[in-house]
Amino acid sequence: MSTQYHGSCLCGKVKFIVPFQNTNLSACHCHICRKWSAGPLMTLTYSGEIVTQGQEYISHYNSSEWAERAFCKECGSHLYYHLKGTNNYYFATWIFDDIKDLEFTTEVFIDNKPSCYDFANHTHKLTEADILAMVAKNSSDN
């Protein structure tokens, strides 16, 4: 069963309705996410085609060989992180207005997390090596 969340950028020019299959919240501690979002990037995962309103306001930044980041050209809001060559999207959680029943389940690039903060939640923790192995496997499957 999916839950449809309605989201938008800060200025409202980009809008999404995403039918999430779960409400598992993840945090990424990699240096790129921390630089991009001034802290860990908190995401909801979605796999499938995405339909947006205001597509012309979305800009993409190729942040690595295997991923790109999307943001609103008008207001700069972070929208999602996308694994190239897949339909896997990691939406910035807080762009959704009607989120509820979230469960904080996973932290990635845990070995890149600064020592100055910790989350109190018990989460599944994946290292940089774990994530890169998953990306490599995903690339070989496509």
C-alpha positions as CSV (number, residue, x, y, z in Angstrom):
1,M,0.0,0.0,0.0
2,S,1.3,3.4,-0.9
3,T,0.8,6.8,0.8
4,Q,0.7,9.8,-1.5
5,Y,2.5,12.8,-0.3
6,H,2.2,16.3,-1.8
7,G,5.4,18.4,-1.9
8,S,6.8,21.5,-3.4
9,C,9.8,23.7,-3.4
10,L,9.9,26.9,-1.3
11,C,8.5,29.1,-4.0
12,G,5.9,26.6,-5.2
13,K,6.9,26.5,-8.8
14,V,7.9,22.8,-8.6
15,K,5.3,20.4,-7.2
16,F,5.2,16.6,-6.7
17,I,2.7,14.0,-5.8
18,V,4.7,10.9,-4.9
19,P,3.1,7.5,-4.0
20,F,5.6,6.3,-1.5
21,Q,5.6,2.5,-0.8
22,N,6.9,3.1,2.7
23,T,7.6,6.0,5.1
24,N,11.1,5.0,6.1
25,L,13.3,8.0,6.6
26,S,17.0,7.9,5.9
27,A,19.9,10.2,6.6
28,C,23.0,10.5,4.4
29,H,26.2,11.8,6.1
30,C,28.5,11.9,3.0
31,H,30.5,15.1,2.5
32,I,28.5,16.0,-0.7
33,C,25.1,15.7,1.1
34,R,26.4,17.7,4.1
35,K,27.8,20.4,1.8
36,W,24.6,20.5,-0.3
37,S,22.2,20.6,2.6
38,A,24.3,22.1,5.4
39,G,23.7,18.9,7.4
40,P,22.8,15.3,6.8
41,L,20.3,14.9,4.0
42,M,17.1,13.4,5.2
43,T,15.3,11.4,2.5
44,L,12.3,9.3,1.5
45,T,13.0,6.7,-1.1
46,Y,10.9,6.2,-4.2
47,S,11.4,3.9,-7.1
48,G,9.4,4.6,-10.2
49,E,8.6,7.3,-12.7
50,I,8.0,10.7,-11.2
51,V,5.5,13.2,-12.4
52,T,6.1,16.8,-11.6
53,Q,4.4,20.1,-12.1
54,G,6.9,22.9,-13.0
55,Q,9.5,20.6,-14.7
56,E,11.0,23.6,-16.4
57,Y,12.1,24.9,-13.0
58,I,14.1,21.8,-12.1
59,S,17.8,21.9,-12.6
60,H,20.1,18.9,-12.2
61,Y,23.7,18.8,-10.9
62,N,25.9,15.8,-11.7
63,S,27.4,15.3,-8.3
64,S,29.2,12.0,-9.2
65,E,29.5,9.5,-12.0
66,W,26.5,7.6,-10.7
67,A,24.2,10.3,-9.2
68,E,22.6,13.7,-9.8
69,R,20.9,16.2,-7.5
70,A,17.9,18.2,-8.4
71,F,16.9,21.6,-7.2
72,C,14.5,24.5,-8.1
73,K,16.1,27.0,-10.4
74,E,13.9,29.8,-8.9
75,C,14.3,29.3,-5.1
76,G,17.1,26.8,-4.8
77,S,15.2,24.2,-2.8
78,H,16.7,20.8,-2.8
79,L,14.3,18.3,-4.3
80,Y,15.9,14.9,-4.8
81,Y,19.0,12.8,-5.3
82,H,18.7,10.4,-8.3
83,L,20.8,7.4,-9.1
84,K,21.6,7.8,-12.8
85,G,20.3,5.0,-15.1
86,T,17.6,4.0,-12.6
87,N,14.2,5.1,-11.4
88,N,15.6,5.4,-7.8
89,Y,14.9,8.8,-6.2
90,Y,15.8,10.0,-2.7
91,F,13.4,12.9,-2.1
92,A,14.3,15.6,0.4
93,T,11.8,14.7,3.1
94,W,10.9,18.1,4.3
95,I,9.6,19.3,0.9
96,F,6.5,17.3,1.6
97,D,3.7,19.2,3.4
98,D,1.6,16.3,4.6
99,I,4.2,13.8,5.8
100,K,3.2,11.6,8.7
101,D,4.0,8.2,10.3
102,L,7.7,8.4,9.4
103,E,10.1,5.9,10.8
104,F,13.8,6.9,10.9
105,T,15.4,3.6,9.8
106,T,18.7,4.1,8.0
107,E,21.9,6.2,8.1
108,V,24.3,5.9,5.2
109,F,28.0,6.9,4.9
110,I,28.0,6.6,8.6
111,D,31.8,6.5,8.6
112,N,31.7,10.0,7.1
113,K,29.5,11.4,9.9
114,P,31.2,14.2,11.9
115,S,31.7,13.3,15.5
116,C,29.9,16.5,16.7
117,Y,26.4,15.0,16.4
118,D,24.6,11.7,16.8
119,F,20.9,10.7,16.3
120,A,19.2,9.1,19.3
121,N,17.2,6.7,17.1
122,H,18.4,3.2,16.6
123,T,19.0,2.9,12.8
124,H,20.6,0.5,10.3
125,K,24.0,2.0,9.5
126,L,25.8,1.6,6.2
127,T,29.4,2.7,5.5
128,E,30.7,4.3,2.3
129,A,32.0,0.9,1.2
130,D,28.6,-0.6,1.7
131,I,26.9,2.1,-0.4
132,L,29.5,1.9,-3.2
133,A,29.1,-1.9,-3.4
134,M,25.4,-1.4,-3.7
135,V,25.8,1.2,-6.5
136,A,28.2,-1.1,-8.3
137,K,25.8,-4.0,-8.1
138,N,22.9,-1.8,-9.3
139,S,25.0,-0.6,-12.2
140,S,25.9,-4.2,-13.2
141,D,22.2,-5.2,-13.0
142,N,21.2,-2.5,-15.5
